Amino acid sequence: MDATVLATAVGCCVLLFAVIFAVGHYRRESARKRVICEMQRRRLYEFSRPKH
C-alpha cells in the first residue's frame, strides 16, 4: 500500500514538473521568436525607408 502511494505521488510530481518545464520552454521559445521577428521587421523597415 505504502509503496503504491509513494509511486503514485512520485509519478504525479514528475508529471507536474514535466508539464511546468514544457510550458516554460514553450513560452521562452515563443518570446524569443517574437523578439527575433520584431528585430527583423525593424531592420526591414530601416532598409525600406528612403535615405535622405
C-alpha positions as CSV (number, residue, x, y, z in Angstrom):
1,M,0.0,0.0,0.0
2,D,2.7,2.5,1.0
3,A,4.8,1.6,-2.0
4,T,1.9,2.2,-4.3
5,V,1.0,5.5,-2.8
6,L,4.7,6.6,-2.9
7,A,5.0,5.5,-6.5
8,T,1.8,7.4,-7.4
9,A,3.0,10.6,-5.6
10,V,6.4,10.4,-7.3
11,G,4.7,9.9,-10.7
12,C,2.4,12.9,-10.2
13,C,5.3,15.1,-9.1
14,V,7.4,14.1,-12.2
15,L,4.4,14.6,-14.5
16,L,3.7,18.0,-12.9
17,F,7.4,19.0,-13.2
18,A,7.4,17.9,-16.9
19,V,4.3,20.0,-17.7
20,I,5.7,23.1,-15.9
21,F,9.1,22.6,-17.7
22,A,7.3,22.2,-21.1
23,V,5.2,25.3,-20.6
24,G,8.2,27.4,-19.5
25,H,10.2,26.2,-22.5
26,Y,7.3,26.9,-24.9
27,R,6.8,30.4,-23.5
28,R,10.6,31.1,-23.7
29,E,10.7,29.9,-27.3
30,S,7.6,31.9,-28.4
31,A,9.0,35.1,-26.7
32,R,12.4,34.6,-28.4
33,K,10.7,34.1,-31.8
34,R,8.6,37.3,-31.3
35,V,11.7,39.3,-30.4
36,I,13.6,37.9,-33.5
37,C,10.6,38.8,-35.7
38,E,10.4,42.3,-34.2
39,M,14.1,42.8,-34.9
40,Q,13.9,41.6,-38.5
41,R,10.8,43.8,-39.1
42,R,12.6,46.8,-37.7
43,R,15.7,46.1,-39.9
44,L,13.5,45.6,-42.9
45,Y,11.8,48.9,-42.1
46,E,15.2,50.6,-41.8
47,F,16.2,49.2,-45.2
48,S,13.0,50.0,-47.0
49,R,12.9,53.6,-45.7
50,P,14.4,56.1,-48.2
51,K,17.6,57.6,-47.1
52,H,17.8,61.4,-47.2
